Amino acid sequence: MIPLTLTRLKNLFLPLLFLLTAHHRLTAQACSTAQGNQTTYGTGNVWIGYVYTGMNFNNYQGYVNEGSASSPNFDENFNGGNGGATYNTNGCSITTLQFSVRYKLTQSFTGNYTITVGGDDGYRLSLDGGATWVINNWADHAYTTTSYSVALNGSTNFVLEFYQDGGADRVTFNITANCTGTGDPTVYGTGNVWNGYLYQGMNFNLYKGEVNEGLASNPAFDESFGNPGGTAVIYNTNSCTITTQQFSARYRLTQNLANGNYVFTVGGDDGYRLSLDGGATWVINNWADHAYTVSSYTTPLSGTYNMVLEYYQDGGLDRVSFAQAFSTLPVTLTRWSVSALDNNQALLKWSTTDAVNFDHFVIQRSTDGSTFEDIHTVAAVPGDSTAQNYSYTDQDNWDGKLYYRLAMVDLDGKTAYSNIVSLSLQSAQSIRIYPTQVEGGSFFVQTTTSIHQARLELFDMSGRRLQQNDWSLLQGRQQVTLTNGASLPAGAYIVRLSDHQSILAKQIVVIK
Protein backbone atom coordinates (compact mmCIF):
# COMPACT_ATOMS: atom_id res chain seq x y z
CA MET A 1 0.00 0.00 0.00
CA ILE A 2 2.86 2.44 0.76
CA PRO A 3 4.54 2.28 -2.72
CA LEU A 4 1.12 2.89 -4.31
CA THR A 5 0.58 5.93 -2.12
CA LEU A 6 4.01 7.39 -2.97
CA THR A 7 3.43 6.76 -6.63
CA ARG A 8 0.11 8.55 -6.49
CA LEU A 9 1.68 11.49 -4.65
CA LYS A 10 4.47 11.70 -7.24
CA ASN A 11 1.98 11.67 -10.08
CA LEU A 12 0.14 14.54 -8.43
CA PHE A 13 3.22 16.55 -7.45
CA LEU A 14 5.17 16.55 -10.74
CA PRO A 15 2.46 18.25 -12.90
CA LEU A 16 1.92 20.80 -10.12
CA LEU A 17 5.65 21.50 -9.99
CA PHE A 18 5.72 22.02 -13.78
CA LEU A 19 2.81 24.49 -13.64
CA LEU A 20 4.40 26.43 -10.80
CA THR A 21 7.69 26.64 -12.69
CA ALA A 22 6.01 27.87 -15.87
CA HIS A 23 3.97 30.40 -13.91
CA HIS A 24 7.12 31.66 -12.16
CA ARG A 25 8.88 32.05 -15.53
CA LEU A 26 5.98 34.06 -17.02
CA THR A 27 5.35 36.21 -13.96
CA ALA A 28 8.94 36.77 -12.89
CA GLN A 29 9.71 40.00 -11.11
CA ALA A 30 10.58 43.06 -13.16
CA CYS A 31 14.25 43.41 -13.98
CA SER A 32 16.04 45.25 -11.16
CA THR A 33 18.46 46.89 -13.60
CA ALA A 34 15.85 47.80 -16.23
CA GLN A 35 16.41 51.24 -17.73
CA GLY A 36 13.73 53.59 -19.09
CA ASN A 37 10.57 54.87 -17.44
CA GLN A 38 8.00 53.07 -19.68
CA THR A 39 6.27 56.39 -20.52
CA THR A 40 8.72 58.49 -22.54
CA TYR A 41 8.17 58.70 -26.29
CA GLY A 42 10.99 58.35 -28.78
CA THR A 43 11.75 61.27 -31.09
CA GLY A 44 13.64 61.92 -34.33
CA ASN A 45 12.13 58.83 -36.05
CA VAL A 46 13.57 56.54 -33.32
CA TRP A 47 11.05 54.54 -31.29
CA ILE A 48 11.49 53.59 -27.64
CA GLY A 49 10.24 50.04 -27.16
CA TYR A 50 9.48 48.86 -23.61
CA VAL A 51 9.90 45.07 -23.30
CA TYR A 52 8.00 42.81 -20.89
CA THR A 53 7.80 39.15 -19.98
CA GLY A 54 4.23 37.96 -20.21
CA MET A 55 1.83 38.63 -23.06
CA ASN A 56 0.03 41.46 -21.25
CA PHE A 57 2.98 43.73 -20.34
CA ASN A 58 3.36 41.90 -17.06
CA ASN A 59 6.96 42.42 -15.91
CA TYR A 60 9.10 45.23 -17.29
CA GLN A 61 12.60 44.16 -18.37
CA GLY A 62 14.10 47.18 -20.16
CA TYR A 63 13.91 49.26 -23.33
CA VAL A 64 15.13 48.95 -26.94
CA ASN A 65 15.18 51.31 -29.92
CA GLU A 66 13.75 50.83 -33.42
CA GLY A 67 13.87 53.00 -36.52
CA SER A 68 16.63 55.39 -37.53
CA ALA A 69 17.16 59.11 -37.92
CA SER A 70 16.11 58.83 -41.56
CA SER A 71 12.98 56.68 -41.11
CA PRO A 72 10.72 55.29 -38.36
CA ASN A 73 10.15 52.07 -40.36
CA PHE A 74 11.46 48.83 -38.86
CA ASP A 75 11.21 45.04 -39.10
CA GLU A 76 12.11 43.18 -35.88
CA ASN A 77 12.59 39.39 -35.75
CA PHE A 78 13.94 39.34 -32.18
CA ASN A 79 17.33 37.89 -32.98
CA GLY A 80 15.87 35.55 -35.55
CA GLY A 81 14.32 33.44 -32.83
CA ASN A 82 11.39 31.13 -33.34
CA GLY A 83 10.20 31.22 -29.80
CA GLY A 84 12.96 30.75 -27.24
CA ALA A 85 15.82 32.95 -28.47
CA THR A 86 17.56 35.38 -26.14
CA TYR A 87 16.76 39.04 -26.75
CA ASN A 88 18.71 41.79 -24.99
CA THR A 89 17.31 45.08 -23.69
CA ASN A 90 18.80 47.99 -21.80
CA GLY A 91 18.26 46.12 -18.59
CA CYS A 92 17.67 42.39 -18.67
CA SER A 93 17.46 39.91 -21.50
CA ILE A 94 14.32 37.91 -22.16
CA THR A 95 13.56 34.56 -23.70
CA THR A 96 11.33 35.24 -26.71
CA LEU A 97 8.42 33.10 -25.59
CA GLN A 98 5.17 34.68 -24.39
CA PHE A 99 6.40 38.28 -24.17
CA SER A 100 5.15 41.75 -25.16
CA VAL A 101 6.55 45.10 -26.30
CA ARG A 102 5.08 48.63 -26.22
CA TYR A 103 6.74 50.99 -28.73
CA LYS A 104 6.31 54.78 -28.43
CA LEU A 105 7.21 57.58 -30.84
CA THR A 106 6.30 61.26 -31.05
CA GLN A 107 6.79 62.44 -34.62
CA SER A 108 5.51 65.29 -36.78
CA PHE A 109 3.90 64.41 -40.13
CA THR A 110 1.99 66.62 -42.58
CA GLY A 111 0.14 65.07 -45.50
CA ASN A 112 -1.66 61.86 -46.43
CA TYR A 113 -0.05 58.60 -45.39
CA THR A 114 -0.57 54.84 -45.48
CA ILE A 115 0.60 53.02 -42.36
CA THR A 116 1.16 49.26 -42.46
CA VAL A 117 1.72 47.21 -39.30
CA GLY A 118 2.51 43.49 -39.25
CA GLY A 119 2.99 40.89 -36.56
CA ASP A 120 3.17 37.31 -35.37
CA ASP A 121 1.22 37.29 -33.07
CA GLY A 122 -0.98 40.22 -32.02
CA TYR A 123 -0.44 43.91 -32.82
CA ARG A 124 -2.29 47.23 -32.58
CA LEU A 125 -1.52 50.85 -33.42
CA SER A 126 -2.73 54.10 -31.85
CA LEU A 127 -2.25 57.66 -33.09
CA ASP A 128 -3.46 59.31 -29.87
CA GLY A 129 -1.23 57.83 -27.20
CA GLY A 130 -3.20 54.62 -26.76
CA ALA A 131 -6.67 56.14 -26.28
CA THR A 132 -7.98 54.51 -29.48
CA TRP A 133 -6.62 51.92 -31.94
CA VAL A 134 -6.75 52.62 -35.67
CA ILE A 135 -5.26 49.18 -36.34
CA ASN A 136 -6.24 46.35 -34.00
CA ASN A 137 -5.30 42.72 -34.73
CA TRP A 138 -4.90 41.61 -31.13
CA ALA A 139 -5.06 37.82 -31.56
CA ASP A 140 -2.81 34.79 -32.13
CA HIS A 141 -1.96 34.29 -35.79
CA ALA A 142 0.84 33.78 -38.27
CA TYR A 143 2.55 36.89 -39.61
CA THR A 144 0.02 39.18 -41.26
CA THR A 145 -0.23 42.90 -42.04
CA THR A 146 -2.91 45.59 -41.75
CA SER A 147 -2.91 48.99 -43.49
CA TYR A 148 -4.56 52.29 -42.59
CA SER A 149 -4.66 55.53 -44.64
CA VAL A 150 -4.84 58.82 -42.79
CA ALA A 151 -4.25 62.56 -43.17
CA LEU A 152 -1.77 63.80 -40.55
CA ASN A 153 -1.03 67.38 -39.66
CA GLY A 154 1.51 68.00 -36.92
CA SER A 155 2.85 66.08 -33.95
CA THR A 156 1.42 62.57 -33.45
CA ASN A 157 1.84 60.27 -30.45
CA PHE A 158 2.27 56.79 -31.94
CA VAL A 159 1.86 53.72 -29.73
CA LEU A 160 2.51 50.30 -31.29
CA GLU A 161 1.85 47.28 -29.09
CA PHE A 162 2.88 43.68 -29.82
CA TYR A 163 2.69 40.34 -28.08
CA GLN A 164 3.97 36.83 -28.90
CA ASP A 165 2.30 33.67 -27.64
CA GLY A 166 4.54 31.05 -29.21
CA GLY A 167 6.24 30.06 -32.44
CA ALA A 168 7.67 32.80 -34.69
CA ASP A 169 8.12 36.33 -33.28
CA ARG A 170 8.08 39.32 -35.62
CA VAL A 171 6.68 42.87 -35.64
CA THR A 172 6.94 45.49 -38.42
CA PHE A 173 6.01 49.14 -38.97
CA ASN A 174 5.97 51.06 -42.25
CA ILE A 175 4.68 54.55 -43.05
CA THR A 176 4.71 55.98 -46.59
CA ALA A 177 3.51 59.32 -47.93
CA ASN A 178 0.63 59.06 -50.39
CA CYS A 179 0.57 61.00 -53.61
CA THR A 180 -2.15 63.68 -53.36
CA GLY A 181 -3.70 65.74 -56.12
CA THR A 182 -2.75 69.32 -56.81
CA GLY A 183 -5.07 72.18 -57.63
CA ASP A 184 -8.45 73.22 -56.28
CA PRO A 185 -11.16 70.49 -56.53
CA THR A 186 -13.94 73.09 -56.17
CA VAL A 187 -13.34 74.79 -59.55
CA TYR A 188 -15.98 74.23 -62.26
CA GLY A 189 -15.19 73.43 -65.88
CA THR A 190 -16.54 75.70 -68.62
CA GLY A 191 -17.14 75.57 -72.37
CA ASN A 192 -18.82 72.12 -72.16
CA VAL A 193 -15.65 70.58 -70.65
CA TRP A 194 -16.06 69.08 -67.18
CA ASN A 195 -13.43 69.29 -64.45
CA GLY A 196 -13.34 65.82 -62.89
CA TYR A 197 -11.73 65.24 -59.49
CA LEU A 198 -10.70 61.66 -58.63
CA TYR A 199 -10.46 60.18 -55.14
CA GLN A 200 -9.27 56.88 -53.72
CA GLY A 201 -12.07 55.63 -51.50
CA MET A 202 -15.79 55.52 -52.23
CA ASN A 203 -16.65 58.66 -50.24
CA PHE A 204 -14.19 61.14 -51.77
CA ASN A 205 -11.59 60.16 -49.18
CA LEU A 206 -8.14 60.84 -50.67
CA TYR A 207 -7.89 63.38 -53.47
CA LYS A 208 -5.65 62.12 -56.28
CA GLY A 209 -5.95 64.63 -59.10
CA GLU A 210 -7.92 66.09 -61.99
CA VAL A 211 -9.15 64.89 -65.38
CA ASN A 212 -11.38 66.44 -68.05
CA GLU A 213 -14.45 65.04 -69.79
CA GLY A 214 -16.61 66.35 -72.63
CA LEU A 215 -15.74 68.43 -75.69
CA ALA A 216 -16.17 72.08 -76.62
CA SER A 217 -19.01 70.98 -78.91
CA ASN A 218 -20.80 68.68 -76.42
CA PRO A 219 -20.57 67.98 -72.67
CA ALA A 220 -21.51 64.30 -73.15
CA PHE A 221 -19.00 61.61 -72.12
CA ASP A 222 -18.79 57.89 -71.37
CA GLU A 223 -15.85 56.86 -69.15
CA SER A 224 -14.85 53.26 -68.41
CA PHE A 225 -11.56 54.23 -66.73
CA GLY A 226 -9.50 52.14 -69.13
CA ASN A 227 -11.04 48.99 -67.71
CA PRO A 228 -13.97 47.45 -69.61
CA GLY A 229 -13.34 44.03 -68.05
CA GLY A 230 -13.98 44.67 -64.37
CA THR A 231 -10.41 44.09 -63.10
CA ALA A 232 -8.74 46.91 -61.17
CA VAL A 233 -6.22 48.88 -63.21
CA ILE A 234 -4.20 52.06 -62.79
CA TYR A 235 -5.94 55.26 -63.96
CA ASN A 236 -3.95 58.45 -64.45
CA THR A 237 -4.87 61.97 -63.36
CA ASN A 238 -2.88 65.16 -63.78
CA SER A 239 -1.18 64.49 -60.40
CA CYS A 240 -1.36 60.92 -59.12
CA THR A 241 -2.75 57.56 -60.18
CA ILE A 242 -5.67 55.74 -58.63
CA THR A 243 -6.46 52.06 -58.49
CA THR A 244 -9.88 51.49 -60.05
CA GLN A 245 -11.20 49.60 -57.05
CA GLN A 246 -13.33 51.45 -54.48
CA PHE A 247 -12.82 54.96 -55.78
CA SER A 248 -15.00 58.04 -56.46
CA ALA A 249 -15.17 60.98 -58.83
CA ARG A 250 -16.79 64.42 -58.66
CA TYR A 251 -17.29 66.22 -62.00
CA ARG A 252 -18.07 69.96 -62.13
CA LEU A 253 -19.34 72.06 -65.06
CA THR A 254 -20.87 75.54 -65.28
CA GLN A 255 -23.24 75.80 -68.24
CA ASN A 256 -25.11 78.78 -69.69
CA LEU A 257 -28.29 77.20 -71.04
CA ALA A 258 -30.61 78.76 -73.58
CA ASN A 259 -34.31 78.77 -72.80
CA GLY A 260 -35.63 75.31 -73.62
CA ASN A 261 -36.51 71.82 -72.50
CA TYR A 262 -33.54 69.69 -71.37
CA VAL A 263 -33.20 65.96 -70.88
CA PHE A 264 -30.24 64.83 -68.76
CA THR A 265 -29.29 61.14 -68.82
CA VAL A 266 -26.72 59.77 -66.36
CA GLY A 267 -25.49 56.18 -66.09
CA GLY A 268 -23.15 54.36 -63.77
CA ASP A 269 -21.78 51.17 -62.28
CA ASP A 270 -22.00 51.72 -59.30
CA GLY A 271 -23.63 54.82 -57.74
CA TYR A 272 -24.24 58.18 -59.43
CA ARG A 273 -26.14 61.44 -58.82
CA LEU A 274 -26.61 64.75 -60.65
CA SER A 275 -27.15 68.26 -59.28
CA LEU A 276 -27.98 71.47 -61.14
CA ASP A 277 -27.36 73.75 -58.14
CA GLY A 278 -23.81 72.97 -57.07
CA GLY A 279 -24.69 69.89 -55.03
CA ALA A 280 -27.40 71.43 -52.84
CA THR A 281 -30.06 69.09 -54.29
CA TRP A 282 -29.95 66.05 -56.58
CA VAL A 283 -32.32 65.83 -59.57
CA ILE A 284 -30.98 62.34 -60.32
CA ASN A 285 -29.97 60.16 -57.37
CA ASN A 286 -29.07 56.47 -57.76
CA TRP A 287 -26.46 56.29 -55.00
CA ALA A 288 -26.19 52.52 -54.50
CA ASP A 289 -24.24 49.48 -55.70
CA HIS A 290 -25.62 48.09 -58.95
CA ALA A 291 -24.76 47.03 -62.48
CA TYR A 292 -24.62 49.74 -65.16
CA THR A 293 -27.96 51.60 -65.10
CA VAL A 294 -29.17 54.90 -66.57
CA SER A 295 -31.55 57.55 -65.19
CA SER A 296 -33.08 60.57 -66.95
CA TYR A 297 -34.46 63.93 -65.83
CA THR A 298 -36.45 66.39 -67.97
CA THR A 299 -36.94 70.04 -67.09
CA PRO A 300 -37.26 73.51 -68.68
CA LEU A 301 -34.14 75.61 -68.01
CA SER A 302 -32.79 79.01 -68.87
CA GLY A 303 -29.70 80.68 -67.44
CA THR A 304 -26.48 79.64 -65.68
CA TYR A 305 -26.25 76.34 -63.78
CA ASN A 306 -23.48 74.83 -61.67
CA MET A 307 -23.73 71.14 -62.49
CA VAL A 308 -22.19 68.48 -60.25
CA LEU A 309 -22.05 64.81 -61.26
CA GLU A 310 -20.83 62.43 -58.54
CA TYR A 311 -19.89 58.77 -58.98
CA TYR A 312 -18.43 55.94 -56.92
CA GLN A 313 -17.31 52.39 -57.66
CA ASP A 314 -17.36 49.60 -55.09
CA GLY A 315 -16.06 46.69 -57.15
CA GLY A 316 -16.31 44.95 -60.51
CA LEU A 317 -17.00 47.09 -63.56
CA ASP A 318 -16.42 50.86 -63.42
CA ARG A 319 -18.30 53.16 -65.79
CA VAL A 320 -19.98 56.57 -65.64
CA SER A 321 -21.75 58.41 -68.49
CA PHE A 322 -23.51 61.72 -69.11
CA ALA A 323 -25.69 62.94 -72.00
CA GLN A 324 -27.71 66.09 -72.53
CA ALA A 325 -30.48 66.80 -75.06
CA PHE A 326 -32.20 70.11 -75.81
CA SER A 327 -35.39 71.24 -77.54
CA THR A 328 -36.80 74.74 -77.83
CA LEU A 329 -39.94 75.67 -75.93
CA PRO A 330 -43.12 76.43 -77.92
CA VAL A 331 -43.08 79.88 -76.31
CA THR A 332 -40.52 81.97 -74.43
CA LEU A 333 -41.58 82.55 -70.83
CA THR A 334 -40.06 85.84 -69.61
CA ARG A 335 -41.87 86.05 -66.26
CA TRP A 336 -43.73 83.57 -64.07
CA SER A 337 -44.75 84.34 -60.48
CA VAL A 338 -47.36 83.73 -57.80
CA SER A 339 -48.44 85.98 -54.92
CA ALA A 340 -51.13 85.96 -52.23
CA LEU A 341 -54.13 88.33 -52.37
CA ASP A 342 -55.81 89.83 -49.29
CA ASN A 343 -58.66 87.34 -49.54
CA ASN A 344 -56.18 84.47 -49.24
CA GLN A 345 -56.30 83.60 -52.92
CA ALA A 346 -53.35 83.04 -55.25
CA LEU A 347 -52.60 85.47 -58.08
CA LEU A 348 -50.59 83.95 -60.95
CA LYS A 349 -48.85 86.22 -63.47
CA TRP A 350 -46.71 85.41 -66.48
CA SER A 351 -45.33 87.11 -69.56
CA THR A 352 -44.24 85.62 -72.89
CA THR A 353 -42.63 86.35 -76.22
CA ASP A 354 -42.10 84.33 -79.41
CA ALA A 355 -45.51 82.65 -79.24
CA VAL A 356 -45.31 81.40 -82.82
CA ASN A 357 -47.59 78.45 -83.64
CA PHE A 358 -48.56 78.43 -79.98
CA ASP A 359 -52.02 77.41 -78.73
CA HIS A 360 -52.69 77.60 -74.97
CA PHE A 361 -51.52 77.38 -71.36
CA VAL A 362 -52.76 74.89 -68.76
CA ILE A 363 -52.35 76.07 -65.16
CA GLN A 364 -51.54 73.16 -62.87
CA ARG A 365 -51.63 73.07 -59.07
CA SER A 366 -50.15 70.72 -56.45
CA THR A 367 -50.18 70.43 -52.69
CA ASP A 368 -47.00 68.34 -52.48
CA GLY A 369 -44.85 69.69 -55.33
CA SER A 370 -44.88 66.43 -57.30
CA THR A 371 -48.46 65.48 -58.23
CA PHE A 372 -50.19 68.23 -60.27
CA GLU A 373 -53.80 68.69 -61.37
CA ASP A 374 -55.13 70.90 -64.19
CA ILE A 375 -57.16 73.80 -62.77
CA HIS A 376 -57.58 76.23 -65.68
CA THR A 377 -56.81 76.71 -69.38
CA VAL A 378 -55.79 80.09 -70.82
CA ALA A 379 -55.81 80.57 -74.58
CA ALA A 380 -52.82 82.30 -76.14
CA VAL A 381 -53.20 85.55 -78.02
CA PRO A 382 -53.57 84.17 -81.57
CA GLY A 383 -50.83 84.68 -84.11
CA ASP A 384 -48.80 87.05 -81.96
CA SER A 385 -45.06 86.74 -81.34
CA THR A 386 -44.79 90.01 -79.42
CA ALA A 387 -44.63 90.32 -75.64
CA GLN A 388 -47.88 89.37 -73.89
CA ASN A 389 -48.96 89.44 -70.25
CA TYR A 390 -51.31 86.92 -68.64
CA SER A 391 -52.82 86.44 -65.19
CA TYR A 392 -55.17 84.11 -63.33
CA THR A 393 -56.59 84.14 -59.79
CA ASP A 394 -56.90 80.76 -58.11
CA GLN A 395 -59.92 81.14 -55.83
CA ASP A 396 -59.28 77.95 -53.88
CA ASN A 397 -58.17 79.30 -50.51
CA TRP A 398 -55.69 76.83 -49.10
CA ASP A 399 -54.40 76.31 -45.59
CA GLY A 400 -50.74 75.53 -46.27
CA LYS A 401 -48.29 75.51 -49.17
CA LEU A 402 -49.33 75.41 -52.84
CA TYR A 403 -47.22 74.71 -55.94
CA TYR A 404 -47.99 75.87 -59.49
CA ARG A 405 -46.58 75.26 -62.94
CA LEU A 406 -47.60 76.06 -66.53
CA ALA A 407 -48.05 73.44 -69.22
CA MET A 408 -47.36 75.28 -72.51
CA VAL A 409 -48.99 73.58 -75.48
CA ASP A 410 -48.12 74.24 -79.13
CA LEU A 411 -50.56 73.92 -82.05
CA ASP A 412 -49.23 70.46 -82.87
CA GLY A 413 -49.68 69.27 -79.27
CA LYS A 414 -46.05 69.63 -78.28
CA THR A 415 -45.96 70.44 -74.54
CA ALA A 416 -43.30 71.93 -72.29
CA TYR A 417 -43.45 72.85 -68.61
CA SER A 418 -42.42 75.95 -66.73
CA ASN A 419 -40.44 75.82 -63.52
CA ILE A 420 -42.45 75.36 -60.31
CA VAL A 421 -43.42 78.36 -58.18
CA SER A 422 -44.95 78.16 -54.71
CA LEU A 423 -46.46 80.16 -51.87
CA SER A 424 -47.89 79.48 -48.42
CA LEU A 425 -51.43 80.53 -47.51
CA GLN A 426 -53.29 80.56 -44.21
CA SER A 427 -56.99 79.84 -44.02
CA ALA A 428 -59.35 82.74 -43.45
CA GLN A 429 -59.80 83.42 -39.72
CA SER A 430 -63.62 83.35 -40.01
CA ILE A 431 -63.68 79.74 -41.25
CA ARG A 432 -62.13 76.63 -39.69
CA ILE A 433 -62.07 72.98 -40.73
CA TYR A 434 -60.69 70.87 -37.90
CA PRO A 435 -59.10 68.71 -36.63
CA THR A 436 -56.39 68.03 -39.22
CA GLN A 437 -56.09 64.42 -38.03
CA VAL A 438 -59.53 62.82 -38.21
CA GLU A 439 -60.16 59.82 -36.01
CA GLY A 440 -63.59 58.37 -35.33
CA GLY A 441 -65.22 59.23 -38.65
CA SER A 442 -66.12 62.91 -38.24
CA PHE A 443 -64.71 66.45 -38.22
CA PHE A 444 -66.05 69.99 -37.79
CA VAL A 445 -66.66 73.09 -39.93
CA GLN A 446 -66.90 76.34 -37.99
CA THR A 447 -67.59 79.83 -39.33
CA THR A 448 -68.19 83.22 -37.70
CA THR A 449 -70.08 84.48 -40.77
CA SER A 450 -73.13 83.09 -42.54
CA ILE A 451 -72.53 81.15 -45.75
CA HIS A 452 -75.51 80.68 -48.05
CA GLN A 453 -75.82 77.68 -50.36
CA ALA A 454 -72.72 76.11 -48.81
CA ARG A 455 -71.28 72.95 -50.30
CA LEU A 456 -68.61 70.75 -48.71
CA GLU A 457 -66.79 68.17 -50.85
CA LEU A 458 -64.30 65.46 -49.93
CA PHE A 459 -61.69 64.38 -52.50
CA ASP A 460 -58.95 61.78 -52.47
CA MET A 461 -55.46 62.85 -53.51
CA SER A 462 -56.08 61.81 -57.12
CA GLY A 463 -58.97 64.33 -57.37
CA ARG A 464 -61.84 61.81 -57.18
CA ARG A 465 -64.84 63.19 -55.25
CA LEU A 466 -65.93 60.83 -52.47
CA GLN A 467 -68.57 62.82 -50.60
CA GLN A 468 -70.74 65.96 -50.89
CA ASN A 469 -72.70 67.84 -48.19
CA ASP A 470 -74.99 70.81 -48.97
CA TRP A 471 -76.48 73.43 -46.61
CA SER A 472 -78.80 76.28 -47.55
CA LEU A 473 -77.27 78.19 -44.65
CA LEU A 474 -74.09 77.35 -42.78
CA GLN A 475 -73.18 79.22 -39.60
CA GLY A 476 -71.57 78.41 -36.27
CA ARG A 477 -70.20 74.89 -35.85
CA GLN A 478 -71.34 71.97 -37.99
CA GLN A 479 -70.24 68.36 -37.49
CA VAL A 480 -69.51 66.45 -40.70
CA THR A 481 -69.66 62.66 -40.67
CA LEU A 482 -67.64 60.76 -43.24
CA THR A 483 -70.21 58.82 -45.29
CA ASN A 484 -67.94 55.81 -45.77
CA GLY A 485 -65.88 56.40 -42.65
CA ALA A 486 -65.65 52.73 -41.73
CA SER A 487 -64.33 51.68 -45.15
CA LEU A 488 -62.40 54.84 -45.99
CA PRO A 489 -58.67 53.96 -46.07
CA ALA A 490 -56.34 55.83 -43.74
CA GLY A 491 -54.44 58.60 -45.50
CA ALA A 492 -54.60 62.18 -46.79
CA TYR A 493 -57.72 63.78 -48.30
CA ILE A 494 -58.83 67.25 -49.46
CA VAL A 495 -61.89 68.99 -47.97
CA ARG A 496 -63.26 71.92 -50.02
CA LEU A 497 -65.94 74.31 -48.77
CA SER A 498 -67.64 76.66 -51.27
CA ASP A 499 -70.65 78.86 -51.92
CA HIS A 500 -70.44 78.29 -55.71
CA GLN A 501 -67.12 80.11 -55.50
CA SER A 502 -64.32 78.36 -53.71
CA ILE A 503 -63.87 79.58 -50.12
CA LEU A 504 -61.51 77.18 -48.43
CA ALA A 505 -59.63 73.97 -49.18
CA LYS A 506 -57.79 72.01 -46.50
CA GLN A 507 -55.94 68.74 -46.30
CA ILE A 508 -57.02 66.29 -43.59
CA VAL A 509 -55.52 62.96 -42.59
CA VAL A 510 -57.81 60.06 -41.72
CA ILE A 511 -56.41 57.86 -38.95
CA LYS A 512 -57.59 54.34 -38.27
VENURPE-V753506 format. One record per helix or strand. SS is the DSSP state (alpha for helix, beta for strand). FROM is the first residue (numbers start at 1). TO is the last residue. Records with the same first field share a line. If there is no record, write none. Layout:
SS->FROM-TO, FROM-TO
//
This chain:
alpha->2-26
beta->42-42, 47-53, 59-66, 68-68, 71-71, 74-76, 86-87, 90-91, 94-95, 99-120, 123-126, 128-128, 135-137, 144-164, 170-177, 189-189, 194-200, 206-213, 215-215, 218-218, 221-223, 234-236, 241-243, 247-269, 272-275, 277-277, 284-286, 293-313, 319-327, 332-340, 346-353, 358-366, 373-379, 388-394, 398-398, 400-410, 415-417, 421-425, 431-434, 437-438, 442-460, 465-481, 491-498, 502-510
//
